[in-house]
Amino acid sequence: MSLKENLNKVNSTIPEHVTLVAVSKTKPNEDLIEIYDAGQRVFGENKVQELCQKYEDLPKDIKWHMIGHLQSNKVKYIAPFVSLIHGIDTPKLLKEVSKQAVKSDRVIECLIQVFIAQEETKFGFSPDEVLELFSQIEKENNYPSVKIVGLMAMASHTSNEGQVKDEFSQVKALFDTIGRKYNSDVIEMKTLSMGMSGDYSVAMSCGSNMVRVGSSIFGQRNYIK
Ligand SMILES: *Cc1c(COP(=O)(O)O)cnc(C)c1O
């Protein structure tokens, strides 16, 4: 199947209100152009250098999402153009994004990454830490140039669908709790980024409205990540 056919197939399983982020990490520009020509405009990358290079090379109406772990010292490279940062995993990173957003004269939209999976290596805040962070943001209002628009999470890498469902549901409940509590210039809970190639259907059934799909569109990548 062509990449365009893959894209259409994925799109046919995603309702209108869910945003598809095409995860193009490690893939060459030609592959991105192929699905760009088929109408895809939102792309996700997880390495700053690769993101910047693709931004330089490709059409300017693409919305670039930073989906991976982001080091504070690299925020400055993407701040001028990034459309959404999915992986805010420390207050320090949020602070740096705010600082660089000011320099770029922008407001940068961010998602707070929630750690929910059983695995040890995942980045993010625990649900309790998330609640604490939001209360602190609301109180101190000290991130002037970021806007928190939702949460991002990854489920455990397991074939146990019940567990995956359980984890996504916990994040959805947290998302709803925060959404009921906060709505301001700084916090607007509208985006719940959950689901990858292997679990995006489950994620959508649990309330995800943004899915990050790589291999189902572009095929397997040549490294394990
Ligand atoms: C690579 C990646 C994806 C996409 O993974 P696939 O299984 O190829 O769909 C989604 N989210 C994050 C954070 C990633 O790093």
The ligand as a Gaussian input file, in Angstrom:
#p B3LYP/6-31G(d) Opt

LIG

0 1
 C        7.076000       7.351000      18.071000
 C        5.990000       7.918000      18.885000
 C        4.635000       7.738000      18.533000
 C        4.184000       6.932000      17.325000
 O        4.416000       5.584000      17.493000
 P        3.825000       4.485000      16.477000
 O        3.736000       3.267000      17.289000
 O        4.800000       4.386000      15.355000
 O        2.499000       4.975000      16.016000
 C        3.678000       8.339000      19.333000
 N        4.012000       9.077000      20.408000
 C        5.280000       9.260000      20.781000
 C        5.570000      10.076000      21.992000
 C        6.320000       8.706000      20.035000
 O        7.582000       8.890000      20.420000

